[in-house]
Amino acid sequence: MSQVPFITVEGPIGVGKTSLAKAIADYFQYHLLKEIVDENPFLGKFYENIEEWSFQTEMFFLCNRYKQLEDIEKHFLKKGKPVVADYHIFKNLIFAKQTLKGNQYKKYVQIYRILTEDMPEPNVVIYLHASLETLLKRIQMRGREIEKNIDPNYLKQLSIAYEQAMENFEKSHPHIPVLRFNGDQLDFVHHSQDLSYILNKLESVLKRSQKQ
């Protein structure tokens, strides 16, 4: 694990990634990197017609996340400043595999590999997961207009894909600690003891890494 903490929070839509990343940033006084979501001009159309707008949507996210990570590496990590992000760029492949077909997916993967081959890797990943019922409830509670047409079946398949992707990530990156938390059991937004539990677990991992 590198000396400069670079933490990413991952999980399906509505699970609380940004809320937790912000809480971590506030607690440890780390820089917060938030992904661009609402600014994606294709996202609303995507939720209405996934097949028609998937490639444009995924390419927008990929290019913006690439630029964000390039800037983070230059202005923070290389200067010894810790960062916590509310995404890991590997999520692009999770979403793309769900929505892109045939040659579009092949081309997308080629572009992804070119852009990410020298990107900074996180040294801790926090994976949040929850049932479909919990995800839908939290999406409804936050009331984003852009998400009102999201298909529950799409969200269900996305959660399954996340589970598979995280298992593969742990096998291919045994050197990167992955902390898993169940959003059905923990509500770190409304219960401070749940947030403290997560922060304590993360702090233990960070302390162990500093001793290595």
Backbone hydrogen bonds in HBPLUS format (Angstrom, degrees):
<---DONOR---> <-ACCEPTOR-->    atom                        ^
c    i                          cat <-CA-CA->   ^        H-A-AA   ^      H-
h    n   atom  resd res      DA  || num        DHA   H-A  angle D-A-AA Bond
n    s   type  num  typ     dist DA aas  dist angle  dist       angle   num
A0083-VAL N   A0005-PRO O   2.99 MM  78  6.37 157.2  2.05 150.3 156.2     1
A0123-ASN N   A0006-PHE O   2.86 MM 117  5.58 151.2  1.94 144.3 153.5     2
A0007-ILE N   A0083-VAL O   2.90 MM  76  6.33 156.8  1.96 155.7 157.5     3
A0085-ALA N   A0007-ILE O   2.74 MM  78  6.20 159.0  1.79 158.0 163.8     4
A0008-THR N   A0124-VAL O   3.02 MM 116  6.49 158.3  2.07 156.0 162.3     5
A0126-ILE N   A0008-THR O   2.79 MM 118  6.17 166.6  1.81 163.2 167.7     6
A0009-VAL N   A0085-ALA O   2.86 MM  76  6.21 147.8  1.97 150.0 160.3     7
A0010-GLU N   A0126-ILE O   2.70 MM 116  6.05 167.6  1.71 172.9 177.1     8
A0128-LEU N   A0010-GLU O   2.77 MM 118  6.09 172.6  1.77 164.1 162.9     9
A0015-VAL N   A0012-PRO O   3.29 MM   3  5.92 157.1  2.34 142.7 140.6    10
A0020-LEU N   A0016-GLY O   3.08 MM   4  6.21 162.0  2.11 153.3 157.9    11
A0021-ALA N   A0017-LYS O   2.88 MM   4  6.05 164.1  1.90 153.3 158.6    12
A0022-LYS N   A0018-THR O   2.93 MM   4  6.04 159.0  1.98 149.3 154.4    13
A0023-ALA N   A0019-SER O   3.10 MM   4  6.28 153.2  2.17 139.5 146.8    14
A0024-ILE N   A0020-LEU O   2.90 MM   4  6.16 156.9  1.95 155.1 160.9    15
A0025-ALA N   A0021-ALA O   2.93 MM   4  6.13 159.4  1.97 146.3 152.3    16
A0026-ASP N   A0022-LYS O   2.92 MM   4  6.13 157.2  1.97 148.6 154.5    17
A0027-TYR N   A0023-ALA O   2.98 MM   4  6.12 157.7  2.03 144.3 150.4    18
A0028-PHE N   A0024-ILE O   2.94 MM   4  6.04 174.6  1.94 158.5 159.8    19
A0029-GLN N   A0025-ALA O   2.80 MM   4  5.19 121.1  2.15 132.0 144.9    20
A0030-TYR N   A0025-ALA O   3.06 MM   5  4.56 138.1  2.24 119.4 130.0    21
A0031-HIS N   A0082-PRO O   3.14 MM  51  6.32 164.8  2.17 143.8 140.8    22
A0084-VAL N   A0031-HIS O   2.89 MM  53  6.22 160.4  1.93 173.1 175.5    23
A0033-LEU N   A0084-VAL O   2.89 MM  51  6.11 165.1  1.91 148.9 151.4    24
A0086-ASP N   A0033-LEU O   3.05 MM  53  6.53 148.9  2.15 168.7 178.2    25
A0040-ASN N   A0037-VAL O   2.95 MM   3  5.63 166.0  1.97 122.4 127.0    26
A0043-LEU N   A0040-ASN O   3.34 MM   3  5.64 161.3  2.38 111.3 116.3    27
A0046-PHE N   A0042-PHE O   2.85 MM   4  6.00 144.9  1.97 148.8 160.4    28
A0047-TYR N   A0043-LEU O   3.06 MM   4  6.39 155.8  2.12 155.4 158.2    29
A0048-GLU N   A0045-LYS O   3.15 MM   3  5.09 129.0  2.43  93.0 106.7    30
A0049-ASN N   A0045-LYS O   2.83 MM   4  6.05 146.9  1.94 149.1 158.7    31
A0053-TRP N   A0049-ASN O   3.26 MM   4  6.42 155.6  2.32 156.2 162.5    32
A0054-SER N   A0050-ILE O   3.01 MM   4  5.44 118.5  2.40 154.4 159.1    33
A0057-THR N   A0053-TRP O   3.16 MM   4  6.18 159.2  2.21 147.0 153.3    34
A0058-GLU N   A0054-SER O   2.90 MM   4  6.05 170.8  1.91 159.3 161.1    35
A0059-MET N   A0055-PHE O   2.98 MM   4  6.06 159.9  2.02 150.5 156.1    36
A0060-PHE N   A0056-GLN O   3.08 MM   4  6.19 154.5  2.15 143.7 150.2    37
A0061-PHE N   A0057-THR O   3.17 MM   4  6.48 164.9  2.19 150.8 154.1    38
A0062-LEU N   A0058-GLU O   2.96 MM   4  6.13 162.7  1.99 148.7 153.8    39
A0063-CYS N   A0059-MET O   3.02 MM   4  6.11 173.6  2.02 152.0 153.5    40
A0064-ASN N   A0060-PHE O   3.08 MM   4  6.20 160.9  2.12 150.0 155.5    41
A0065-ARG N   A0061-PHE O   2.90 MM   4  5.99 160.5  1.94 152.6 158.1    42
A0066-TYR N   A0062-LEU O   2.93 MM   4  6.05 156.1  1.99 148.8 155.8    43
A0067-LYS N   A0063-CYS O   3.12 MM   4  6.30 161.0  2.16 142.1 146.6    44
A0068-GLN N   A0064-ASN O   2.94 MM   4  6.16 156.4  2.00 145.3 152.1    45
A0069-LEU N   A0065-ARG O   2.96 MM   4  6.14 166.5  1.98 152.7 155.2    46
A0070-GLU N   A0066-TYR O   2.97 MM   4  6.14 152.8  2.04 148.0 156.1    47
A0071-ASP N   A0067-LYS O   3.04 MM   4  6.25 158.0  2.09 147.6 152.6    48
A0072-ILE N   A0068-GLN O   2.89 MM   4  6.14 154.9  1.95 148.1 155.9    49
A0073-GLU N   A0069-LEU O   2.97 MM   4  6.07 163.5  1.99 147.6 151.1    50
A0074-LYS N   A0070-GLU O   3.20 MM   4  6.35 160.3  2.24 142.5 147.8    51
A0075-HIS N   A0071-ASP O   2.84 MM   4  5.88 171.1  1.85 157.8 160.3    52
A0076-PHE N   A0072-ILE O   2.91 MM   4  5.30 143.0  2.05 138.7 144.9    53
A0077-LEU N   A0072-ILE O   3.08 MM   5  6.41 151.0  2.17 145.9 153.3    54
A0078-LYS N   A0073-GLU O   3.02 MM   5  5.78 157.1  2.08 150.1 154.3    55
A0079-LYS N   A0076-PHE O   2.92 MM   3  5.15 141.1  2.07 106.4 118.7    56
A0081-LYS N   A0076-PHE O   2.89 MM   5  4.76 169.1  1.90 137.5 134.1    57
A0080-GLY N   A0077-LEU O   3.04 MM   3  5.10 161.9  2.07 109.6 111.5    58
A0091-LYS N   A0088-HIS O   2.96 MM   3  5.95 171.7  1.97 131.8 134.6    59
A0092-ASN N   A0089-ILE O   3.08 MM   3  5.87 162.1  2.12 120.6 124.7    60
A0093-LEU N   A0090-PHE O   3.09 MM   3  5.71 136.0  2.29 113.5 122.1    61
A0094-ILE N   A0091-LYS O   3.01 MM   3  4.97 117.6  2.42  94.6 110.7    62
A0095-PHE N   A0091-LYS O   3.01 MM   4  6.33 165.8  2.03 164.6 165.0    63
A0096-ALA N   A0092-ASN O   2.86 MM   4  5.94 161.4  1.90 146.5 152.8    64
A0097-LYS N   A0093-LEU O   2.98 MM   4  5.87 156.8  2.04 139.3 144.8    65
A0098-GLN N   A0095-PHE O   3.08 MM   3  5.19 130.2  2.33  97.8 111.4    66
A0099-THR N   A0095-PHE O   3.23 MM   4  6.49 137.7  2.42 145.3 156.2    67
A0099-THR N   A0096-ALA O   3.17 MM   3  5.28 131.4  2.42  96.8 109.2    68
A0100-LEU N   A0096-ALA O   2.77 MM   4  5.40 167.5  1.79 153.9 157.3    69
A0104-GLN N   A0101-LYS O   3.10 MM   3  5.72 128.0  2.39 153.3 147.5    70
A0106-LYS N   A0102-GLY O   3.19 MM   4  6.53 161.2  2.23 149.6 155.2    71
A0107-LYS N   A0103-ASN O   2.89 MM   4  6.02 165.5  1.91 152.1 155.4    72
A0108-TYR N   A0104-GLN O   2.92 MM   4  6.05 155.7  1.98 144.4 152.0    73
A0109-VAL N   A0105-TYR O   2.92 MM   4  6.15 162.0  1.95 154.2 157.6    74
A0110-GLN N   A0106-LYS O   3.13 MM   4  6.37 156.2  2.19 145.1 151.3    75
A0111-ILE N   A0107-LYS O   3.04 MM   4  6.34 161.5  2.07 152.2 156.5    76
A0112-TYR N   A0108-TYR O   2.83 MM   4  6.05 160.6  1.87 153.2 159.5    77
A0113-ARG N   A0109-VAL O   2.96 MM   4  6.13 163.9  1.98 152.1 154.9    78
A0114-ILE N   A0110-GLN O   3.16 MM   4  6.39 156.6  2.22 145.2 151.3    79
A0115-LEU N   A0111-ILE O   3.01 MM   4  6.22 164.2  2.04 154.9 158.8    80
A0116-THR N   A0112-TYR O   2.95 MM   4  6.03 150.7  2.04 152.7 160.5    81
A0119-MET N   A0116-THR O   3.20 MM   3  4.99 174.4  2.21 107.9 108.7    82
A0125-VAL N   A0177-PRO O   2.98 MM  52  6.33 166.9  2.00 163.3 167.4    83
A0179-LEU N   A0125-VAL O   2.84 MM  54  6.30 157.7  1.88 158.7 165.5    84
A0127-TYR N   A0179-LEU O   2.74 MM  52  5.98 164.0  1.76 154.3 159.9    85
A0181-PHE N   A0127-TYR O   2.94 MM  54  6.32 156.8  2.00 161.7 162.6    86
A0129-HIS N   A0181-PHE O   3.12 MM  52  6.51 156.6  2.18 163.1 167.8    87
A0183-GLY N   A0129-HIS O   2.58 MM  54  5.65 172.1  1.59 166.2 166.6    88
A0135-LEU N   A0131-SER O   3.02 MM   4  6.34 163.9  2.04 155.4 160.0    89
A0136-LEU N   A0132-LEU O   2.92 MM   4  6.09 170.4  1.93 158.3 160.1    90
A0137-LYS N   A0133-GLU O   3.05 MM   4  6.16 154.3  2.11 142.5 149.9    91
A0138-ARG N   A0134-THR O   2.98 MM   4  6.20 157.9  2.03 151.1 156.4    92
A0139-ILE N   A0135-LEU O   2.92 MM   4  6.12 154.3  1.99 150.8 158.4    93
A0140-GLN N   A0136-LEU O   3.00 MM   4  6.14 156.1  2.05 143.4 149.7    94
A0141-MET N   A0137-LYS O   2.94 MM   4  6.15 150.1  2.03 141.5 150.2    95
A0142-ARG N   A0138-ARG O   3.07 MM   4  6.25 154.5  2.14 145.7 150.5    96
A0143-GLY N   A0139-ILE O   3.24 MM   4  6.44 131.8  2.49 135.9 147.7    97
A0143-GLY N   A0140-GLN O   3.25 MM   3  5.13 134.5  2.47  93.5 105.9    98
A0147-GLU N   A0144-ARG O   3.01 MM   3  5.47 150.8  2.10 111.3 119.7    99
A0148-LYS N   A0145-GLU O   3.30 MM   3  5.48 170.4  2.31 110.6 112.9   100
A0150-ILE N   A0147-GLU O   3.19 MM   3  5.38 165.5  2.21 116.2 116.1   101
A0154-TYR N   A0151-ASP O   2.96 MM   3  5.17 120.8  2.32 103.6 118.6   102
A0155-LEU N   A0151-ASP O   3.05 MM   4  6.44 155.3  2.11 153.6 161.0   103
A0156-LYS N   A0152-PRO O   2.86 MM   4  6.11 149.4  1.95 145.1 153.8   104
A0157-GLN N   A0153-ASN O   2.97 MM   4  6.18 165.1  1.99 149.8 152.7   105
A0158-LEU N   A0154-TYR O   2.91 MM   4  6.06 147.2  2.02 142.2 152.2   106
A0159-SER N   A0155-LEU O   3.02 MM   4  6.25 150.8  2.11 143.5 149.9   107
A0160-ILE N   A0156-LYS O   3.16 MM   4  6.50 156.2  2.22 147.8 153.8   108
A0161-ALA N   A0157-GLN O   2.95 MM   4  6.18 157.0  2.00 145.1 151.7   109
A0162-TYR N   A0158-LEU O   2.89 MM   4  6.15 147.0  2.00 145.0 154.2   110
A0163-GLU N   A0159-SER O   3.11 MM   4  6.41 156.1  2.17 146.5 151.7   111
A0164-GLN N   A0160-ILE O   3.17 MM   4  6.49 161.7  2.20 151.2 155.2   112
A0165-ALA N   A0161-ALA O   2.88 MM   4  6.05 158.9  1.93 147.5 154.1   113
A0166-MET N   A0162-TYR O   2.84 MM   4  6.00 156.9  1.90 153.2 158.5   114
A0167-GLU N   A0163-GLU O   3.10 MM   4  6.31 155.6  2.17 145.1 151.4   115
A0168-ASN N   A0164-GLN O   3.04 MM   4  6.30 159.8  2.08 148.1 153.6   116
A0169-PHE N   A0165-ALA O   2.82 MM   4  6.02 149.8  1.91 143.0 152.3   117
A0170-GLU N   A0166-MET O   2.98 MM   4  6.16 161.5  2.01 148.8 152.3   118
A0171-LYS N   A0167-GLU O   3.18 MM   4  6.42 150.6  2.27 142.8 150.5   119
A0172-SER N   A0168-ASN O   2.95 MM   4  6.14 155.7  2.01 149.3 155.9   120
A0173-HIS N   A0169-PHE O   2.76 MM   4  5.72 129.3  2.02 146.4 159.2   121
A0176-ILE N   A0173-HIS O   3.06 MM   3  5.67 169.8  2.07 121.9 125.2   122
A0185-GLN N   A0182-ASN O   3.12 MM   3  5.53 140.1  2.28 107.0 117.1   123
A0186-LEU N   A0182-ASN O   2.97 MM   4  6.13 143.2  2.10 148.9 160.6   124
A0191-HIS N   A0187-ASP O   2.91 MM   4  5.81 138.8  2.08 153.4 166.0   125
A0194-ASP N   A0191-HIS O   3.10 MM   3  5.53 132.9  2.33 107.1 118.7   126
A0195-LEU N   A0191-HIS O   3.33 MM   4  6.76 155.0  2.39 147.6 154.5   127
A0196-SER N   A0192-SER O   2.89 MM   4  6.12 159.5  1.93 149.8 155.6   128
A0197-TYR N   A0193-GLN O   3.02 MM   4  6.14 149.9  2.11 136.3 144.0   129
A0198-ILE N   A0194-ASP O   3.20 MM   4  6.51 158.2  2.25 146.0 150.2   130
A0199-LEU N   A0195-LEU O   2.91 MM   4  6.17 167.2  1.93 156.9 160.7   131
A0200-ASN N   A0196-SER O   2.88 MM   4  5.97 155.6  1.94 148.8 154.9   132
A0201-LYS N   A0197-TYR O   3.14 MM   4  6.35 155.9  2.20 144.0 150.0   133
A0202-LEU N   A0198-ILE O   2.98 MM   4  6.26 163.1  2.01 154.0 158.5   134
A0203-GLU N   A0199-LEU O   2.85 MM   4  5.99 158.0  1.90 146.2 152.9   135
A0204-SER N   A0200-ASN O   3.04 MM   4  6.21 152.1  2.12 144.6 150.9   136
A0205-VAL N   A0201-LYS O   3.23 MM   4  6.56 154.6  2.30 145.4 151.4   137
A0206-LEU N   A0202-LEU O   2.98 MM   4  6.28 161.5  2.01 155.5 160.5   138
A0207-LYS N   A0203-GLU O   2.93 MM   4  6.13 156.1  1.98 148.1 154.4   139
A0208-ARG N   A0204-SER O   3.01 MM   4  6.20 157.8  2.06 146.2 152.1   140
A0209-SER N   A0205-VAL O   3.06 MM   4  6.27 152.7  2.14 145.5 152.8   141
A0210-GLN N   A0206-LEU O   3.21 MM   4  6.44 142.9  2.35 140.7 149.5   142
A0211-LYS N   A0208-ARG O   3.18 MM   3  5.33 141.5  2.34  99.4 110.1   143
A0212-GLN N   A0209-SER O   3.29 MM   3  5.34 148.6  2.40  97.7 106.4   144
